[in-house]
Amino acid sequence: MWRLSSRALFWISEASYIVLVLITGCFFTISLVALLSQAVRTAPNRSWTNNWNAVCIGATYVFVVSISPFLDLIHPTDVVTC
């Protein structure tokens, strides 16, 4: 039985990670677009003007994108659970 070299395992790992990040990014974008379109559809004037729901959704997504790189810095033992 043959074994893959450490270099091949490295490239497979990196490619898998890139695919996972791309898939996650696509789902993130699809959910953002779906929620923003729902906010516009349910607005009384069905417009982007004075649509605070869309502003809140956009701000939440910006917050999630800005804070997500720092989540790797939290060690699992630092999180307190009840």
Biopython code that builds the backbone (N, CA, C, O; Angstrom):
import numpy as np
from Bio.PDB.StructureBuilder import StructureBuilder

atoms = [
    (1, "MET", "N", (0.833, -1.171, 0.000)),
    (1, "MET", "CA", (0.000, 0.000, 0.000)),
    (1, "MET", "C", (0.887, 1.247, 0.000)),
    (1, "MET", "O", (1.868, 1.320, 0.741)),
    (2, "TRP", "N", (0.538, 2.217, -0.830)),
    (2, "TRP", "CA", (1.375, 3.396, -0.952)),
    (2, "TRP", "C", (0.847, 4.524, -0.079)),
    (2, "TRP", "O", (-0.341, 4.592, 0.236)),
    (3, "ARG", "N", (1.759, 5.402, 0.298)),
    (3, "ARG", "CA", (1.430, 6.565, 1.120)),
    (3, "ARG", "C", (1.687, 7.836, 0.341)),
    (3, "ARG", "O", (2.613, 7.904, -0.467)),
    (4, "LEU", "N", (0.868, 8.840, 0.585)),
    (4, "LEU", "CA", (1.086, 10.136, -0.040)),
    (4, "LEU", "C", (2.219, 10.859, 0.673)),
    (4, "LEU", "O", (2.402, 10.725, 1.883)),
    (5, "SER", "N", (2.961, 11.612, -0.089)),
    (5, "SER", "CA", (4.048, 12.372, 0.514)),
    (5, "SER", "C", (3.473, 13.519, 1.348)),
    (5, "SER", "O", (2.308, 13.889, 1.202)),
    (6, "SER", "N", (4.300, 14.061, 2.207)),
    (6, "SER", "CA", (3.844, 15.173, 3.046)),
    (6, "SER", "C", (3.522, 16.403, 2.192)),
    (6, "SER", "O", (2.646, 17.195, 2.541)),
    (7, "ARG", "N", (4.221, 16.554, 1.093)),
    (7, "ARG", "CA", (3.943, 17.680, 0.194)),
    (7, "ARG", "C", (2.576, 17.522, -0.466)),
    (7, "ARG", "O", (1.830, 18.495, -0.581)),
    (8, "ALA", "N", (2.240, 16.306, -0.901)),
    (8, "ALA", "CA", (0.931, 16.056, -1.506)),
    (8, "ALA", "C", (-0.177, 16.255, -0.480)),
    (8, "ALA", "O", (-1.220, 16.829, -0.795)),
    (9, "LEU", "N", (0.041, 15.786, 0.740)),
    (9, "LEU", "CA", (-0.951, 15.987, 1.798)),
    (9, "LEU", "C", (-1.152, 17.462, 2.101)),
    (9, "LEU", "O", (-2.268, 17.903, 2.373)),
    (10, "PHE", "N", (-0.060, 18.227, 2.052)),
    (10, "PHE", "CA", (-0.152, 19.666, 2.273)),
    (10, "PHE", "C", (-1.024, 20.316, 1.202)),
    (10, "PHE", "O", (-1.902, 21.115, 1.527)),
    (11, "TRP", "N", (-0.798, 19.990, -0.061)),
    (11, "TRP", "CA", (-1.567, 20.596, -1.146)),
    (11, "TRP", "C", (-3.029, 20.163, -1.113)),
    (11, "TRP", "O", (-3.913, 20.965, -1.415)),
    (12, "ILE", "N", (-3.294, 18.925, -0.756)),
    (12, "ILE", "CA", (-4.674, 18.468, -0.628)),
    (12, "ILE", "C", (-5.368, 19.216, 0.510)),
    (12, "ILE", "O", (-6.522, 19.625, 0.379)),
    (13, "SER", "N", (-4.664, 19.390, 1.615)),
    (13, "SER", "CA", (-5.214, 20.120, 2.744)),
    (13, "SER", "C", (-5.503, 21.570, 2.374)),
    (13, "SER", "O", (-6.570, 22.094, 2.693)),
    (14, "GLU", "N", (-4.569, 22.209, 1.710)),
    (14, "GLU", "CA", (-4.766, 23.612, 1.306)),
    (14, "GLU", "C", (-5.918, 23.750, 0.314)),
    (14, "GLU", "O", (-6.735, 24.662, 0.437)),
    (15, "ALA", "N", (-5.989, 22.858, -0.660)),
    (15, "ALA", "CA", (-7.067, 22.914, -1.646)),
    (15, "ALA", "C", (-8.422, 22.681, -0.982)),
    (15, "ALA", "O", (-9.404, 23.341, -1.321)),
    (16, "SER", "N", (-8.474, 21.753, -0.047)),
    (16, "SER", "CA", (-9.729, 21.495, 0.670)),
    (16, "SER", "C", (-10.152, 22.718, 1.461)),
    (16, "SER", "O", (-11.333, 23.062, 1.494)),
    (17, "TYR", "N", (-9.204, 23.369, 2.093)),
    (17, "TYR", "CA", (-9.511, 24.571, 2.869)),
    (17, "TYR", "C", (-10.031, 25.683, 1.961)),
    (17, "TYR", "O", (-10.993, 26.367, 2.310)),
    (18, "ILE", "N", (-9.411, 25.866, 0.813)),
    (18, "ILE", "CA", (-9.843, 26.908, -0.123)),
    (18, "ILE", "C", (-11.252, 26.626, -0.621)),
    (18, "ILE", "O", (-12.074, 27.538, -0.707)),
    (19, "VAL", "N", (-11.536, 25.373, -0.948)),
    (19, "VAL", "CA", (-12.883, 25.005, -1.395)),
    (19, "VAL", "C", (-13.899, 25.264, -0.281)),
    (19, "VAL", "O", (-14.984, 25.786, -0.538)),
    (20, "LEU", "N", (-13.550, 24.904, 0.942)),
    (20, "LEU", "CA", (-14.452, 25.133, 2.074)),
    (20, "LEU", "C", (-14.706, 26.623, 2.283)),
    (20, "LEU", "O", (-15.841, 27.020, 2.548)),
    (21, "VAL", "N", (-13.684, 27.441, 2.171)),
    (21, "VAL", "CA", (-13.850, 28.895, 2.325)),
    (21, "VAL", "C", (-14.719, 29.449, 1.197)),
    (21, "VAL", "O", (-15.570, 30.304, 1.446)),
    (22, "LEU", "N", (-14.525, 28.984, -0.026)),
    (22, "LEU", "CA", (-15.339, 29.465, -1.148)),
    (22, "LEU", "C", (-16.804, 29.069, -0.996)),
    (22, "LEU", "O", (-17.695, 29.875, -1.263)),
    (23, "ILE", "N", (-17.053, 27.849, -0.576)),
    (23, "ILE", "CA", (-18.434, 27.403, -0.378)),
    (23, "ILE", "C", (-19.097, 28.210, 0.737)),
    (23, "ILE", "O", (-20.246, 28.632, 0.605)),
    (24, "THR", "N", (-18.371, 28.420, 1.832)),
    (24, "THR", "CA", (-18.912, 29.205, 2.935)),
    (24, "THR", "C", (-19.186, 30.639, 2.491)),
    (24, "THR", "O", (-20.213, 31.216, 2.848)),
    (25, "GLY", "N", (-18.274, 31.214, 1.717)),
    (25, "GLY", "CA", (-18.477, 32.570, 1.209)),
    (25, "GLY", "C", (-19.679, 32.678, 0.291)),
    (25, "GLY", "O", (-20.405, 33.671, 0.321)),
    (26, "CYS", "N", (-19.891, 31.649, -0.531)),
    (26, "CYS", "CA", (-21.070, 31.653, -1.409)),
    (26, "CYS", "C", (-22.355, 31.603, -0.606)),
    (26, "CYS", "O", (-23.291, 32.350, -0.891)),
    (27, "PHE", "N", (-22.415, 30.729, 0.399)),
    (27, "PHE", "CA", (-23.612, 30.657, 1.238)),
    (27, "PHE", "C", (-23.821, 31.955, 2.015)),
    (27, "PHE", "O", (-24.956, 32.396, 2.197)),
    (28, "PHE", "N", (-22.746, 32.556, 2.464)),
    (28, "PHE", "CA", (-22.820, 33.830, 3.181)),
    (28, "PHE", "C", (-23.408, 34.906, 2.275)),
    (28, "PHE", "O", (-24.288, 35.658, 2.693)),
    (29, "THR", "N", (-22.929, 34.981, 1.048)),
    (29, "THR", "CA", (-23.406, 35.982, 0.090)),
    (29, "THR", "C", (-24.856, 35.732, -0.294)),
    (29, "THR", "O", (-25.646, 36.672, -0.383)),
    (30, "ILE", "N", (-25.211, 34.471, -0.521)),
    (30, "ILE", "CA", (-26.593, 34.147, -0.878)),
    (30, "ILE", "C", (-27.540, 34.533, 0.248)),
    (30, "ILE", "O", (-28.612, 35.085, -0.001)),
    (31, "SER", "N", (-27.150, 34.248, 1.486)),
    (31, "SER", "CA", (-28.031, 34.607, 2.603)),
    (31, "SER", "C", (-28.146, 36.119, 2.752)),
    (31, "SER", "O", (-29.219, 36.627, 3.075)),
    (32, "LEU", "N", (-27.056, 36.841, 2.521)),
    (32, "LEU", "CA", (-27.106, 38.306, 2.591)),
    (32, "LEU", "C", (-28.052, 38.869, 1.538)),
    (32, "LEU", "O", (-28.887, 39.723, 1.838)),
    (33, "VAL", "N", (-27.922, 38.396, 0.317)),
    (33, "VAL", "CA", (-28.784, 38.886, -0.762)),
    (33, "VAL", "C", (-30.239, 38.534, -0.489)),
    (33, "VAL", "O", (-31.128, 39.352, -0.724)),
    (34, "ALA", "N", (-30.490, 37.329, 0.002)),
    (34, "ALA", "CA", (-31.868, 36.918, 0.283)),
    (34, "ALA", "C", (-32.484, 37.769, 1.390)),
    (34, "ALA", "O", (-33.639, 38.183, 1.282)),
    (35, "LEU", "N", (-31.731, 38.031, 2.442)),
    (35, "LEU", "CA", (-32.266, 38.843, 3.534)),
    (35, "LEU", "C", (-32.475, 40.299, 3.117)),
    (35, "LEU", "O", (-33.463, 40.923, 3.503)),
    (36, "LEU", "N", (-31.545, 40.835, 2.328)),
    (36, "LEU", "CA", (-31.721, 42.218, 1.868)),
    (36, "LEU", "C", (-32.918, 42.340, 0.923)),
    (36, "LEU", "O", (-33.665, 43.317, 0.991)),
    (37, "SER", "N", (-33.098, 41.373, 0.061)),
    (37, "SER", "CA", (-34.249, 41.434, -0.842)),
    (37, "SER", "C", (-35.550, 41.285, -0.069)),
    (37, "SER", "O", (-36.551, 41.915, -0.411)),
    (38, "GLN", "N", (-35.544, 40.456, 0.974)),
    (38, "GLN", "CA", (-36.734, 40.330, 1.820)),
    (38, "GLN", "C", (-37.021, 41.635, 2.562)),
    (38, "GLN", "O", (-38.180, 42.010, 2.739)),
    (39, "ALA", "N", (-35.976, 42.316, 2.990)),
    (39, "ALA", "CA", (-36.171, 43.602, 3.670)),
    (39, "ALA", "C", (-36.787, 44.629, 2.737)),
    (39, "ALA", "O", (-37.631, 45.422, 3.154)),
    (40, "VAL", "N", (-36.373, 44.622, 1.487)),
    (40, "VAL", "CA", (-36.934, 45.574, 0.523)),
    (40, "VAL", "C", (-38.366, 45.192, 0.174)),
    (40, "VAL", "O", (-39.228, 46.062, 0.051)),
    (41, "ARG", "N", (-38.623, 43.907, 0.015)),
    (41, "ARG", "CA", (-39.982, 43.474, -0.343)),
    (41, "ARG", "C", (-40.998, 43.761, 0.755)),
    (41, "ARG", "O", (-42.156, 44.061, 0.465)),
    (42, "THR", "N", (-40.573, 43.672, 2.018)),
    (42, "THR", "CA", (-41.524, 43.869, 3.112)),
    (42, "THR", "C", (-41.586, 45.315, 3.601)),
    (42, "THR", "O", (-42.369, 45.633, 4.496)),
    (43, "ALA", "N", (-40.773, 46.184, 3.022)),
    (43, "ALA", "CA", (-40.824, 47.601, 3.406)),
    (43, "ALA", "C", (-42.129, 48.215, 2.905)),
    (43, "ALA", "O", (-42.641, 47.812, 1.861)),
    (44, "PRO", "N", (-42.665, 49.176, 3.633)),
    (44, "PRO", "CA", (-43.937, 49.792, 3.207)),
    (44, "PRO", "C", (-43.850, 50.436, 1.820)),
    (44, "PRO", "O", (-44.807, 50.376, 1.049)),
    (45, "ASN", "N", (-42.711, 51.050, 1.501)),
    (45, "ASN", "CA", (-42.561, 51.697, 0.194)),
    (45, "ASN", "C", (-41.862, 50.802, -0.830)),
    (45, "ASN", "O", (-41.658, 51.212, -1.973)),
    (46, "ARG", "N", (-41.493, 49.579, -0.429)),
    (46, "ARG", "CA", (-40.795, 48.610, -1.300)),
    (46, "ARG", "C", (-39.603, 49.253, -2.016)),
    (46, "ARG", "O", (-39.436, 49.121, -3.228)),
    (47, "SER", "N", (-38.784, 49.948, -1.230)),
    (47, "SER", "CA", (-37.643, 50.668, -1.782)),
    (47, "SER", "C", (-36.475, 50.584, -0.802)),
    (47, "SER", "O", (-36.628, 50.181, 0.352)),
    (48, "TRP", "N", (-35.303, 50.978, -1.300)),
    (48, "TRP", "CA", (-34.120, 51.032, -0.451)),
    (48, "TRP", "C", (-34.094, 52.300, 0.398)),
    (48, "TRP", "O", (-33.388, 52.351, 1.405)),
    (49, "THR", "N", (-34.852, 53.320, 0.005)),
    (49, "THR", "CA", (-34.830, 54.587, 0.734)),
    (49, "THR", "C", (-35.554, 54.439, 2.067)),
    (49, "THR", "O", (-36.649, 53.882, 2.151)),
    (50, "ASN", "N", (-34.901, 54.958, 3.107)),
    (50, "ASN", "CA", (-35.426, 54.886, 4.482)),
    (50, "ASN", "C", (-35.742, 53.457, 4.922)),
    (50, "ASN", "O", (-36.681, 53.236, 5.687)),
    (51, "ASN", "N", (-34.981, 52.514, 4.453)),
    (51, "ASN", "CA", (-35.205, 51.109, 4.806)),
    (51, "ASN", "C", (-34.208, 50.722, 5.898)),
    (51, "ASN", "O", (-33.090, 50.297, 5.609)),
    (52, "TRP", "N", (-34.628, 50.875, 7.152)),
    (52, "TRP", "CA", (-33.722, 50.618, 8.268)),
    (52, "TRP", "C", (-33.501, 49.128, 8.498)),
    (52, "TRP", "O", (-32.500, 48.736, 9.099)),
    (53, "ASN", "N", (-34.409, 48.309, 8.036)),
    (53, "ASN", "CA", (-34.180, 46.863, 8.132)),
    (53, "ASN", "C", (-32.965, 46.448, 7.303)),
    (53, "ASN", "O", (-32.150, 45.638, 7.744)),
    (54, "ALA", "N", (-32.851, 47.008, 6.106)),
    (54, "ALA", "CA", (-31.707, 46.698, 5.254)),
    (54, "ALA", "C", (-30.405, 47.212, 5.873)),
    (54, "ALA", "O", (-29.359, 46.571, 5.762)),
    (55, "VAL", "N", (-30.481, 48.369, 6.521)),
    (55, "VAL", "CA", (-29.297, 48.924, 7.186)),
    (55, "VAL", "C", (-28.859, 48.011, 8.328)),
    (55, "VAL", "O", (-27.668, 47.740, 8.483)),
    (56, "CYS", "N", (-29.811, 47.536, 9.123)),
    (56, "CYS", "CA", (-29.482, 46.634, 10.235)),
    (56, "CYS", "C", (-28.907, 45.316, 9.736)),
    (56, "CYS", "O", (-27.952, 44.800, 10.316)),
    (57, "ILE", "N", (-29.472, 44.770, 8.673)),
    (57, "ILE", "CA", (-28.960, 43.518, 8.109)),
    (57, "ILE", "C", (-27.546, 43.727, 7.590)),
    (57, "ILE", "O", (-26.658, 42.921, 7.866)),
    (58, "GLY", "N", (-27.331, 44.800, 6.842)),
    (58, "GLY", "CA", (-26.000, 45.081, 6.317)),
    (58, "GLY", "C", (-24.978, 45.304, 7.414)),
    (58, "GLY", "O", (-23.849, 44.823, 7.325)),
    (59, "ALA", "N", (-25.373, 46.035, 8.454)),
    (59, "ALA", "CA", (-24.455, 46.291, 9.570)),
    (59, "ALA", "C", (-24.104, 44.994, 10.297)),
    (59, "ALA", "O", (-22.961, 44.799, 10.710)),
    (60, "THR", "N", (-25.076, 44.121, 10.449)),
    (60, "THR", "CA", (-24.812, 42.840, 11.108)),
    (60, "THR", "C", (-23.828, 41.999, 10.308)),
    (60, "THR", "O", (-22.914, 41.402, 10.877)),
    (61, "TYR", "N", (-24.008, 41.949, 9.006)),
    (61, "TYR", "CA", (-23.087, 41.186, 8.170)),
    (61, "TYR", "C", (-21.683, 41.797, 8.181)),
    (61, "TYR", "O", (-20.690, 41.070, 8.194)),
    (62, "VAL", "N", (-21.601, 43.114, 8.176)),
    (62, "VAL", "CA", (-20.289, 43.771, 8.261)),
    (62, "VAL", "C", (-19.631, 43.441, 9.591)),
    (62, "VAL", "O", (-18.427, 43.188, 9.639)),
    (63, "PHE", "N", (-20.405, 43.439, 10.670)),
    (63, "PHE", "CA", (-19.865, 43.083, 11.980)),
    (63, "PHE", "C", (-19.345, 41.647, 11.992)),
    (63, "PHE", "O", (-18.253, 41.387, 12.497)),
    (64, "VAL", "N", (-20.110, 40.728, 11.445)),
    (64, "VAL", "CA", (-19.695, 39.318, 11.425)),
    (64, "VAL", "C", (-18.412, 39.145, 10.610)),
    (64, "VAL", "O", (-17.505, 38.422, 11.023)),
    (65, "VAL", "N", (-18.339, 39.802, 9.466)),
    (65, "VAL", "CA", (-17.136, 39.689, 8.625)),
    (65, "VAL", "C", (-15.933, 40.320, 9.319)),
    (65, "VAL", "O", (-14.819, 39.808, 9.205)),
    (66, "SER", "N", (-16.138, 41.419, 10.034)),
    (66, "SER", "CA", (-15.015, 42.092, 10.674)),
    (66, "SER", "C", (-14.527, 41.359, 11.920)),
    (66, "SER", "O", (-13.342, 41.432, 12.244)),
    (67, "ILE", "N", (-15.408, 40.655, 12.625)),
    (67, "ILE", "CA", (-15.009, 39.994, 13.865)),
    (67, "ILE", "C", (-14.535, 38.551, 13.616)),
    (67, "ILE", "O", (-13.803, 38.002, 14.439)),
    (68, "SER", "N", (-14.929, 37.944, 12.525)),
    (68, "SER", "CA", (-14.626, 36.533, 12.304)),
    (68, "SER", "C", (-13.129, 36.196, 12.242)),
    (68, "SER", "O", (-12.761, 35.108, 12.685)),
    (69, "PRO", "N", (-12.253, 37.044, 11.729)),
    (69, "PRO", "CA", (-10.832, 36.669, 11.751)),
    (69, "PRO", "C", (-10.261, 36.548, 13.167)),
    (69, "PRO", "O", (-9.287, 35.828, 13.384)),
    (70, "PHE", "N", (-10.864, 37.248, 14.122)),
    (70, "PHE", "CA", (-10.349, 37.224, 15.487)),
    (70, "PHE", "C", (-10.879, 36.053, 16.304)),
    (70, "PHE", "O", (-10.409, 35.815, 17.416)),
    (71, "LEU", "N", (-11.840, 35.328, 15.775)),
    (71, "LEU", "CA", (-12.395, 34.203, 16.518)),
    (71, "LEU", "C", (-11.400, 33.058, 16.649)),
    (71, "LEU", "O", (-11.512, 32.246, 17.567)),
    (72, "ASP", "N", (-10.430, 32.983, 15.746)),
    (72, "ASP", "CA", (-9.396, 31.948, 15.849)),
    (72, "ASP", "C", (-8.452, 32.222, 17.009)),
    (72, "ASP", "O", (-7.746, 31.316, 17.453)),
    (73, "LEU", "N", (-8.426, 33.445, 17.506)),
    (73, "LEU", "CA", (-7.524, 33.788, 18.597)),
    (73, "LEU", "C", (-8.035, 33.316, 19.951)),
    (73, "LEU", "O", (-7.283, 33.263, 20.924)),
    (74, "ILE", "N", (-9.328, 32.971, 20.007)),
    (74, "ILE", "CA", (-9.917, 32.509, 21.263)),
    (74, "ILE", "C", (-9.646, 31.021, 21.405)),
    (74, "ILE", "O", (-10.029, 30.230, 20.543)),
    (75, "HIS", "N", (-8.996, 30.646, 22.477)),
    (75, "HIS", "CA", (-8.709, 29.239, 22.738)),
    (75, "HIS", "C", (-9.962, 28.597, 23.309)),
    (75, "HIS", "O", (-10.647, 29.220, 24.119)),
    (76, "PRO", "N", (-10.286, 27.364, 22.911)),
    (76, "PRO", "CA", (-11.516, 26.735, 23.412)),
    (76, "PRO", "C", (-11.605, 26.671, 24.934)),
    (76, "PRO", "O", (-12.709, 26.676, 25.476)),
    (77, "THR", "N", (-10.483, 26.612, 25.631)),
    (77, "THR", "CA", (-10.541, 26.546, 27.092)),
    (77, "THR", "C", (-10.821, 27.913, 27.705)),
    (77, "THR", "O", (-11.126, 28.005, 28.894)),
    (78, "ASP", "N", (-10.722, 28.980, 26.903)),
    (78, "ASP", "CA", (-10.999, 30.323, 27.410)),
    (78, "ASP", "C", (-12.503, 30.609, 27.454)),
    (78, "ASP", "O", (-12.937, 31.536, 28.138)),
    (79, "VAL", "N", (-13.288, 29.825, 26.737)),
    (79, "VAL", "CA", (-14.732, 30.048, 26.672)),
    (79, "VAL", "C", (-15.371, 29.402, 27.904)),
    (79, "VAL", "O", (-15.161, 28.222, 28.187)),
    (80, "VAL", "N", (-16.142, 30.190, 28.615)),
    (80, "VAL", "CA", (-16.825, 29.688, 29.808)),
    (80, "VAL", "C", (-18.191, 29.163, 29.416)),
    (80, "VAL", "O", (-18.975, 29.874, 28.788)),
    (81, "THR", "N", (-18.478, 27.938, 29.778)),
    (81, "THR", "CA", (-19.792, 27.358, 29.503)),
    (81, "THR", "C", (-20.517, 27.119, 30.820)),
    (81, "THR", "O", (-19.892, 26.917, 31.862)),
    (82, "CYS", "N", (-21.802, 27.145, 30.760)),
    (82, "CYS", "CA", (-22.621, 26.926, 31.959)),
    (82, "CYS", "C", (-22.965, 25.457, 32.111)),
    (82, "CYS", "O", (-23.649, 25.078, 33.062)),
]
sb = StructureBuilder()
sb.init_structure("model")
sb.init_model(0)
sb.init_chain("A")
sb.init_seg("    ")
for serial, (resi, resn, name, xyz) in enumerate(atoms, 1):
    if name == "N":
        sb.init_residue(resn, " ", resi, " ")
    sb.init_atom(name, np.array(xyz, "f"), 0.0, 1.0, " ", f" {name:<3s}", serial, name[0])
structure = sb.get_structure()
